[in-house]
Amino acid sequence: YNDKSFARNIVPYHLFDTMGHYATRNRLVDVVVNGAYQGIYLLCEQIKRDNDRIDIAKLEPTEITLPDVSGGYIVKIDYWDNSNSWLLNNSPIGYPGLDIHMVYYYPKAEDLMPQQISYIQTYIDDFETALYGTSFDDPVNGYRKYIDVPSFIDYFIINEVMRNVDGY
């Protein structure tokens, strides 16, 4: 895409970081390949499980029952195939029938045990069911049960301010 300001990604990363949340470290860099100047690019660290990045538990194959099965996942909505993702049960509001696939990012799909796959799929489905349900704002059984509300609100604010259509 064309971003002449070089702000579309670097500004939201900076804002989210200053709000006290993890955002990938990044730098604007001049790229030269074989002596030919290619332009300015945003160089970002890779998202991964790490004490200095996304500080979540390392999920072991033996962790298949609660409470151990409940931690250590990174999922994303991105390019997918049938071997690395699952189809969500809900479509976005205003887009009935649109298929959305959630991709297993960490651990990789091939490293997950069936119980872990079942857990993360059920957790995401339960969150969406609560969010789309008539009692979504119930303080005990609504969406708050599944997310960290302050960071979720900050995420939405940043995406709205930056008009990020990819943020949802």
Salt bridges, closest charged atoms under 4 A:
GLU45 OE1 - ARG25 NH2 2.80
GLU45 OE1 - ARG53 NE 3.05
ASP78 OD2 - LYS76 NZ 3.23
ASP154 OD2 - HIS21 NE2 2.59
ASP166 OD2 - ARG8 NH2 3.31
